[in-house]
């Protein structure tokens, strides 16, 4: 909506005082382009001004000691507001050294004198000093004046995710002030605007400067004013418009941030991204107007894994910063701020700074937590240094924060200061899968300075030799990753450098040597971060290279968009990347199973893969979990395929965190270290050993005849019955039932009924070579049959029986042929020798599996792809 105008001002026409034309002003006094033709009534910062007509004299030029008089006709005012500017000058600090830029840094020059004359003949004169009451139009950052403000509205820009939800990921030139004057195209404006959108506010500087508004105080506000006299002194200046006010508070000084709860009138509705175009403040700015959130007190006090509020569709929380006399405009209705009504309720100001400390309930030591706070109106209360509105857009500020649907969180390292309202405040603090989450409320009074909260460990799997890890994190700095890992109870965070076209992430953090958080690098050794890389190709696939030493494995991406840059040739196979990682002492993981599905099949057959990763961005988010599952069933099924072929690969879990909407450690790897000390090298050894499980909450262990996952049990040719023992425990996620999986099918099932722990045994008959694993079902979101945890497998090898599955082998072979077809047809080609080497790698994998298929006596269809054919696939037989 257009800027509303405050009724607390009276404009003064300058028709009789104008003595020049704006278009004829000299270069040093030329107005910004947006004011060159401004004429008639104008509303600036909610205040009315009247500019001169463009076809006549339309500016007051002050120069050559010629005074200009403006009649005020006996009006009364506390302040006289003027739109003006002084001529540009070059700043000279030292002749011959710093004497050639128009910076606007100069201050103190007596530009002019403004005199108020009263009806009784008395006069009060005010000196107008450069960079105090007036400033030049062209000036650099850092030259802000001290007693005047830009003649431009404070714009509150929507964040990146708000823009995307509104269907405007690409901005129009008009979306930012003076875009055309800056010479930016629409797409260039996207990049230009992201920084502004993260700070949410801009005063619209424009490409060619500002005019300035000064509020001249009236020393005798009770006396009628006869005239205003403007007299030039040491510099030329220009005055464009004048208005009066009787407000007691300084009209240019805004108040502190406030909130209110507003019931929307008929005809005003929420739009995409919760936008409400019809809510504004005249003497101030609406920072946000978002749906009110209502929390159920009973649910908040319950043991539910995640409690989300309900969103109102008719009430909003309006956050604003305004003058005390400002008015709120909602559609055609106007509300006086500070006055309660049936539609407007004040929300208690969050102005009481309180130190919140979080300690371990056993030792009393400070602990990092993921923290959520909200007030009685449901308003989020961020700790200092954190966003009030956390942006979840990919590629935005990678702060130590998280969002789940409506709940926003901040990661804090043992303590924080939060500005809280007086009254009841609601708190949630969590620390991963073994610590009981704390969800409570407390009272804040006028004397509340500090509060201490204890979090107690409920499970002791770390003490039993298990450690946690997230194998797949992007964009965070190592220190932020370390903080989030500590708060989420993730012992090992793998931060992966990579490339997205012309964008690179975490490359400067890689040195092939440092494990952040390790004792030798000043940490406590309990929480570690290591920078590796995710190397990617948009068709052949992605591969995560963890913990390797030496040089960064390049190229990070290959083959052109969407992963590497447009025009890049296909320089390398994933198998070559993997081998280089192994040669440099690293760990090779196939990420986010089952996709992308192509070369991953060849690399597993070639034996250069250490583990397969399951990924979910955030298991607590309904739509994300609905799309991908907590543990992706397709990824689990893909892993079963390789187990059925005898590829004894462990499972790992990684979040693929790339924004605040993704939860580090939301899916995680547990690996058993046993008695070994936690070091990154020992963790890699534990993953290679294969005694792991992946979880979004429940913890699970398995033994088959005393052998743990990653191990092998050998039986005679006659087979036999094996004893399976298992245990599951959970802090937050209820356990529905537990399944013993043999060769991909359920052989034993125990219904747990939502309890948080269970143990079981099963006797499983084995006739031929197979594998055994444990699958746990339960839901973060009260859904049915979701997979919440899965152990890696124990191989059971029966003498004389090979682990082999004909349909799985043929599917894997098809994928390898698809990779060869891509290399032969669409891949942007490198030089012939490199192309031949790429193809040879894939052919080796194809030949190796093909021989196994024939050795098993399987008669299968001919190859899907033949390089000698003119097409990318075999011709159909006629």
N, C-alpha and C positions, 0 to 999 in steps of 0.2 A: 504494500500500500504506500501511497505518497506520504511524505513526512508530515505529521500533524504539527500544528502551530499552537504555541502557548498563548493564552489570553492575557498574560501578565506583562505585555509589552505594547508600546505605542510608537508607531513609526513617525519619523519626521521627514517630510519632503524636502529635498535639497535643490529643487528646481531653480530657486533664486540665487543659489550659491555656486552652482556648477559653472566652471570657467574653462573647461577643456573637454576634449574628446578622447575617449580611451584609445581609439585606434591611432591617435596622433601622438600618444605619449612616447617619449624617447625610449630607446632600448632598455635602459637601466630601470625604467618605471613601467615597462609594458606589463599589462595584466596577464595572468594565466589564461590560456585559451578558453577555458570554460566560463570565464567572466567577461570575455571581450564583448559579447552580444547579450549578456544578461540584462534584462530590462523589466521594470515594473516590480510587483510584489515578489519577493523571494523568501523562502523559509530556509534558514541555515541553523543547524543545531537546535531546531524547534523554535527559533526566534524569528519574528518577521522583520524584514528590511525592504525598503523600496529603492530600487536602482533607477537611474535615469533612462530616458528613452534613447534608443540606439540612433535615432535620426536627428538628435540634437546634442547640445553639450550634455555630458553625462558623467563628469568626474570633477572633483575639486582638486586642482593642482596647487600645491603649496611650495612656492619658490620665490626667490628675489625679494624677500621681506614683505610680501604683500599679504596682509591679513584678510581673512575671509570670515564673514559673520553669518551665522545661522540663527534665525529667530525661533524662539521656543514658546512664545505666547503665554507665559505664565504657568507652564506645566510644572508638575512636581515629579521628582525622580530621586531614587537612591543611587542609580547608576545611569550614565549615558554611554551607550554602546556604539562603537564606530567600527566600520570595516575599512581598513586602510593598509598601506604598505609604504616603505621607504625605498629610495633608489638603491640598486645594487652597487656595491663597491668591492674592489679587489682587496683581499686581506693581505697586509704586508707585515710580516714578523721581522724580516731583516732584508734590507735592500740587496738584491743580487742573489739571494738564497731562497727565501720564502716570500715571494712578492707577486705571484702571478695567478692566483686562483680566487674565484668568487665564492668564498666558503660560507659567508654569513656568520663567522665566528667573532667579528668585532662587536664590542659592546661599550655602552656608556656615552656615545656621541649624542649631544643635544640636538635631536632632529627637529623638533618643533615645540610649541607651547599651546596647550588647550586651556582656555579660560572660560569659566562659568560666571555669568553676570546675573544677579538676582534683581527682582523688581525694586528692591530698596537701593539699588545702585552699587552694592558691594560686589566685589569680584574675588574669585579664588582661581589662581593660576596653577596649572600642573605641568611640569616639564615632561616631555615625551622623549624617552631615551631609547637609542637603538638597542635592540635585543631585550629590552624590558617591556615597554608598552607597545613597541612596534618592531617589525623585522622586515628585511628585504624579501622579495618574492623568491629569488633564486638563491638557495642556500643548501649546504650539505648536511648529511646526517650528523648529529652532534651539535647542531647550532640552534637548538630549540630555544625560543624566547622564554622569559621568566614571568611575564604578566599578561600575555595575550595568547590566543589559541588560533589554530588554523580555521579559516572560514570554510569548513568542510565538515560534513557529518562523520561521526564515528560509525563505520560500517562493521557489522558483525557478520562474518562470512561463514557459511555452512562448512562443516568439516568434509574430508574426503569421502567418508562412508555415507554422510548425508547427501552429498552430491550424487553419488552412485545410486542411492535408493530413489532419488528424485528423477532418475533416468537422464542425468546430465553429466556423464563422466568426462565429456569434452565441453569446455566452457564456451559460451559465446563471447565475442569481444566486449560486449557490454557488461559482462559479469564482473569485470574489474574496472575500476575507474581508469580512464585514459588509456585503455588498451590500444586503440588505434593510434593515439599520439606516440605510444612507445614503439610503434612499428611491429607489433606482435600479431601473428596469425592466431586463429582460434586454438590450434594445437600447441603453439608455443606458449599460449596463456596457461595451459594446463600445468606445465612445468613451472612457470613463473609464479603461479598462484599457490602451489602446495605449501610453501613456507608461510605465506599469509594465512592460509586456511588453518594451519596448525596453531598460529597465534590468535586466530579467530577475529581479530580486530585490526582495522586499518583506518587511518584518517584521510585516506584518498589524496596522497600528495600530488599526484599528477606528474606529467612529464616536464612541465614548465613552471612549477612552483605554486605558491600559496598567496592568497590575501589573508589578512589577520584580523581577528575581532578583539578589541580591547574594551574593557568595562571601566570607564572613567568614574571613580567614586565621587559622589556629591557630598561635600562636607556639611551642607545645610539642607538635608532632604525635606525639612518642613517648610522651606521658603520657596515661593514661586520663582521659576527660572525665566529670565527675560531673553537671554541669548547665549549662544556658544560661539566663541571667537577662536579661530584657528590661525596661528601665526608661525610661519616657517622660521627656522633658526640656522642650523649648520648643514642641513642636507635637504634635498628635494623629496617630497612625499606626495601621496595621492590619497584622497578620502572618497569612498564610493557610496556609503549609506550610513544613516544614523537612526537609532531607536532608543526609546527610554523605558525604564522599568522602575517600579516601586517595591520590588522584592527586597526583603531585608538581607537574605543570604546572597553572597556573591553569585551573580547569575551564571558565571562560567565554571564554577566549582561544583563538580558532581559529588554525590554522596557515595558511601560505601555500598558494596554489593548487597542486595536484599532479595528475598524471595516471597512470593505469595501464591496461594492456591486459588485458581480462577475457574469458575463454572462458565463454560462457553455459552453464549446466547444462541438462540435459534439463527441459523443461517451461517454460522461460523463453524468450520469443521477442521479436524485434523486431516492433513494430506500426507503424501508420501514422505518417508523419513521423519514423520511426526512434525512436519512443517506446518506452521499456522501463519499465513501471510497477513492476516487481519489483526494482529496484535502488535502494538507499538507504544512507545513513550515519547512525549513531546520533548521535554528537557532532559534527555538521557537516552539510554539504549537498552533494548531488550536483548539480553545475552542469550537466553534460550527460553522456549516455551514448549515443554515436553509433557507427555501424558503423566498424570499423577499415578504413583505406584502404591498399591494397598497391600500390605503384608498381613497374613493371618497369624495372630499371636500364638494360637495353639500349634500351628505347624512350625512356627519359628522355634518353639521350645521342644519340638519333637526330634526324633533321630533320623528323619528323612535325609538321604544323601545330599540333596540340593533343594532348597526352598526358594521358589521364585514368587514374586508378587503378581497380582493381577493388575492389568493396565486399564485405567479409566479411558473411556472414549468421549467423555464430556467434560472432564476436569483436567486441568494442566497445572504444572508448577512453573510459574514465570520467574525467571531470574533476571534481575535488572540492576543497572547502576544509573542513578538519576538525581537531579536536584530535588530538594525537599518539596518544592511547589509543583513538581511534575505531575502530569496526569496520564493515566493508562487509557489507551484507545483500543477498544475491541469491537471491530465492525463499526457500527454507527453509535455504539455506546461509549460513554466516557466515565472513568472512575477516578476520583481523587485518591492519589496514593497516600497511604497512612490512615485512611478512613475505611473501617470494615463495613461490609455490606453483605446482603444475602448471597452475592455472587463472588465476593472477594474476601479471603481470609488470610491474614498475615501468617507467614511461617517464621518461626523463631530464628533470629539471626545467629549464624554460626560464628560467633566472635569470642568464644572463650577458649584460649589455647590450653590444651590438656596434653600432658606427656603420657603416652600409653606404652607400657613395658610388657614384654612377653617373655616368660621364663619357663624353663623345664621344671615340671612338678617334682622331680626327684632331686636334681642337683641345685636348682635355683639359678642356673646359668641362663643368660639371655639366648633366645632362639629366634631365628628368622621365621616369618609366617606370611601366608597369603591372607590379607585383611580386607574385610568389608565392613563399612559403617553406614547406617542410615538413621535419620531422625524420625520424629513422630508423624510427619507428613509423607514419609517414604522417600525423602530426598537423600541422595547419596552424599556422603560427607568424606571427601578424600583427605588423606594425610597431606601435610604440607609437602610440596615438591611433586605432587601427582595431579593428573588431569581431573577436572570436574566432569568432563565428558571424554571417556576413553575412546579413541578412534580405532576401529578394528579393520580399517582398509589395508589391504596388502600394500607393503612398501611405505607405510607411514612411520611415524615416530616409534621406534622399538623401545619403548619405556618399560620399566619393571611393573607391568600391569596386566590384567586379564579381565575379560568380559564373558559372562555366561548369560545369554539372553538379556535379561534386564539388570542382573546383579553385576556391579563393577567391583574390582578388587585392586589393591595395591600390594606389592611385595615390600615388606619392611624388615630391616635387619635388627631384630631384637627390640627396637623401640622407635617411636615416631612422635611427632607433635601434630595433633589434629585440631583445627578450629571447630568447636562443637557448640550447639545451641544449649541453653539451659533447659533442663527437662530430661526426658527419657531418650537414650541413644541405644541403638541395637547393634550388636557386634557379632561377626563370625570370623574365626581365625582357624586356619587349617595348616597341617604340616605333613601331608602325605598319607600313606596307606597303613602306617603302624601307630600313629598318634591319634588319640581320640579328638575329633574336631570340637571346637568350642563355639557354641551358638548361644548367646545370652543377651541381656539388656542391663543397663546401669543408669544411674541418675547423675546428672551434671548440675552442680550448684555454683553459686558465685565464687565459692572458695575452692572449687575442685582444681587441683594443679596436676596431680599424677595418679594414675591407676595402674595396678599390676594384675596381669592375667596369667594363670598357670595352665600349661598344656601337658597332659600326662600320656606317657606311652602305654598303649593298650596291648600291643603285640611285640614279640621280642625276636623277630626273624633276623635282624641285624646281628644280634648277639649270638645267633646260631650259625653265623658265617655267611649269611646272604647279603648281597649288596644290590642296589638299584641303579638303573641307568636309563637315559633317553638317548637313543642312537641317532637322533635326527632333529637338529635344531638349526634355525637360520636367523640371521640379521641381528641378534643380540650382540652386545659387546661381551667379551669374556667375563668382565666383572658383573654385568647384569645377569648373565647366564649362571654365574656362580651363586649370586643372591637367590635367583629363582629356584635353582637346584636345592639350595639349603632350605628354602621355605616349603618346597614340595617334597622334601625327603628323598631327593634323587642324588645318589652319591656320585654318579659319573654323568656329566652332560657332554655330549659330542656336538660341538658347534662346527657346522660345515660351511666352508667357503664355496662359492659357486658363481655362476654367471647367468644372467638373463638378458640375452642380446647384448646391448651395450652397457648394461648395469652389472657391477660386480659387488659381491658381498663378502665381508670378513677376510678378504685376501690379505689385507695389511695385518691381520691378527695372526696369520700363520707364520710360524718360524721353524716348524718341524722338530721342535725340541721341548718347548715349555708345556708343562702340565700345571695350569693355574690351580691354586689351592693346595698343591702338594707341599710337604714339609720343606723341601729344598727351595721352594719359591715363596716362602713366608706364610703358607696356609696351615690349616690344622690337620691336613691329610685325610679328613673324613669326607670332604666334598671336593670334587675335582672337575675341571673343565679342560678339554683338549680340543684343539682346532684341527679338523681334517678337511675333507672336501667331498662334495657330491658332484661327480662328473656325469655329464648328461648329453644325450642325443635324442631328439624328439620322437624318432620312430624306433630305433634299436633299443633305447631304454636309458635308465638311470642306474648309477652304481655309487654306493657310499664307501669311501676309502677312509678308514678311521685309524688314527694313532700312528701314522707312518712318520718316519724321521727323514731329515734331509730336505730336499727341494720340493716345492709344491708341484704336484703332478699336473702337467699341462699337456694339451689345452684343457681348460676346465670343462668346456663344452665344445661340440663339434657338429658339423653337418648343416649349419644354418639355422634359421628360425624354426621353432619358437625358442630354442634353448641358446644356441650361439648366435653370432651376428649374421645378418643377411649377407650372403655371398661366401660364407665360410665353407670350405670343402669338408667332406668326411675324411678326417685325417687318421682316425684311430678306432679300433674296436674297444668295447668295454672289457673284453678279455685281456687286451694289452694293458689297459689302465689297471686292471686287477693284478696282473702279474707284477707290474711295477710297484704297486702297493705292498704285495707280499715280499718282494725283494727288499723293500725299504722297512720291513719289520711291522707292517700294518695289518689291519683286519679288514676283510672285504665283506660287505653286507649288500644283499639285494633289497633295496628299499621298497616300501609301500606295495607289498604283494597284493594282487597279482599283476599290477600294471607298472610301466608299459611291458607288454608281453611280446618279446621277440628274442633279442639276443640273450636275455637272462637264461633261456633254456640251454643255449650253447655253452654259456659260461659255467653253468652247473655241471653239465656233462664233461667239460674240460677240467673240472676239479679246482677252479680258482676262486670259489666262493666259500666263505666261512659260515655265513648265517643268512637266514631269510627274515625280513622285517615285516611285521604287521603295523599298520598306521591308522590312527584316527586323530583328527585335529582336536576334538573335544568330545569325550563320551557323554558329557552332561548336557550337551545342547541337543534339543529334540530333533531339529532338522538335520544337523550334521550326523547324529547317530542314526537317524532314519535312512539317510543316504548311504552311509558307509558302514553302519553297524559299529558296535563297541569294538569287537574283534571281527574284522571283515570276513564274512563267511566265504567269500570267493577267494580271499587270500589264504584262509585256512585250507580250503579245498585244493588250491594250487600247491601248497606245501605238502599235503597228503600225496599228491601225484608223484613228487620227487622221492618221498619216503617209500612209496610203493615200488620205485625203481632202484632202491638201495642207496640213494644219496642221503647219507645220514647227517642232515643239516639241522642245527638247532634253530629255534625261534628266538627273535629279539623283538622289542617293541620300541617304536619311535613316533613322536608326535608330529614331525614335519612342521614344527612351529614356525610361522612366518608373519604372525601378527598378534595383536592383543586378543583376538577372538579365538586363538588356539592355545591349548593348555600344555605347557611344558610338563612332561611326566604324566599327562592325562592317561596315556597308555605307556607302560614302562616295562623294562626288562629286569627280572630278578635273576641273578647268577650266583651260584654257590662258590664262595672263596674258601670255605672251610677255615683252617687255622692260619692261612696266609694273610699277611698284612695287606691292607688296601693300598695298592699302587695301580697306576694305569696299566702297567705291563702285566701285573697279576690279573687285573680285570680282563684284559684281552685273552689271557691264557684260560680263564674260566669260561669265556664265551666259546673258545675253540673246544674246550672240554665238553660242552654241550649240556651241562646240568643247569638249565634255565627254564623259566616260565615267563609268559607275557600276561599282563593283567591291567584292568582298569579299576581294580580294588581288591578282590579276593586274592589271598596268598595260597599257593598250592604246592604240595610236594608229592612225589611218587617214587615207589620202589617196586621193582619186579624181581622177586627172589633176591632182595637186598641190593639190586643194581639200580643206580639212579639214571635219569635221562642223560643221554650222551654216551652211555655205556652199551655193551653188547652181552647178551646172554646166549650161550651156545647149548643146543639140545641135540641129542642123538637123532638118527634118521627116523626113529619111531615117534619123535616129538614128545609130548608130555603135557602135564597140567602145571601152570606156573601160578605162584601166589603173588597177588598184587596188593600192596598196601598204599593208602593215600591219606592225606590230611589237608583240610582247607580251613582258613580263618579269614575273617573280614572285619574291618572297622566300620565302614560306611555302607557298602553295597550288600544288600541281603542276598543270600545264596539260595537259589531255587532247587537245583539238583546237580549232581555230580555224575559224570559219565566216564567210564573206562573205554577208551577207543582202541580197537585192535584192527590194524590194516585199513583204517578209515571208517569202520562201522562201530556202533555202540554194542559192546559185549556185556556191560553191566551198568546199571543205573541206580542211583540212590537219591530219593527225594528228601530234601532238607527242609523245605517249607518256610524259607525266609529267615532261618536262623543264621547266626554269624560264625558258626564253627561246626565242623563235622569231621569224623574219621571213618574209614571203612576198609574192608578187605574183600577180595574177590578171588575165586579160583577160576582161571581161564585156561581151557584146553587149547593147545597149539599143535597143529598137524603139519604146517609148512612154514617156511621163513616169513616173518611179518615184523610188525613193530607195535609198541604199546605206548599210549600217552593218556593224559588225564585232561578232560574238558569240563570246565565249570560254567554253569549257566546261572545268570542273575542279571539284574538291570539297575543302572543308575537312575532310570526314569520310569520304573514300575511297568516296564514292557514285558512281554512273554517271550521266553526262549532265546533271549539274547545271550551270546557268549561273552562271559566276563573275564575268563582266564583260561589259559591253555599251557600245559607243560610241553617241553620238548619230549622226544621219544626215546624209548629203550628199544634197540634192535634185538629181535629174537631170531637167531639163525639156526635153522634145522639142517643138520648134516645132509648134503646131497640135494638141497632145495635152494634155488636162487631167488632172491627178492626181485620179482619182475612182474610187470602188469602190461599186457599187450595194449589195451586202449590208451593207457597213460603214455606208453612209449611212442605210440603212433602220433598222439597229440603233440608231444614234445618235438618229435621229428618234424612235424608240420611247421611248428614255430621256427625251427632252425632254417627250414627251406624258405619261409617267409622272409627271414633276415637276409638270406642270400639273394632273394628276388629283389628286395629293396636296394641292396648294394649294386645289383646289375642294372637296375632300371632308373630309379628316381634320385638316388643319392648324388649330390654335387661332387663330382669326381676330383680326387687329387691326381698326382702324376701316376702314370701307368704302373710303376714299380710299387708304389704305396697301395694302389688299388689291388694289385695282385696279392700283396701281403695280407690286406684286410680279408679278402675273399678266402685265402688259404686258412686263416684261423677258423672261419665258419665251416669250411669244408672239412676240417679236421674233426670238429665236433659232430658234424653230420655223419661222417664215416664211422666214428667211434660208436655212436648209438645205432647206426644202421647195421653194423656188424653184430651188436648185441641182439637186435631184433631177429636177424637171420639165424644166429646161434640158438635162439629160443625156438626155432622152427616155425616162425610166424611168416606166412605168405601174405604180403600186404600190397597195396596199390602202388603204382609207379610214382615216382617223385612228382610233386606238384610243380616244381620249377626246374627247367633245363636251360642252362646258359646258352645252349646252341639254338634254342628256339627264338623266333622273332618277338614272341610275347613274353610277358612276365610270368606266365604259367603254362603248363602243358596243354597242348591242343586236346580237345575232347575227341575221343575215338568216334569214327563214323560207322 
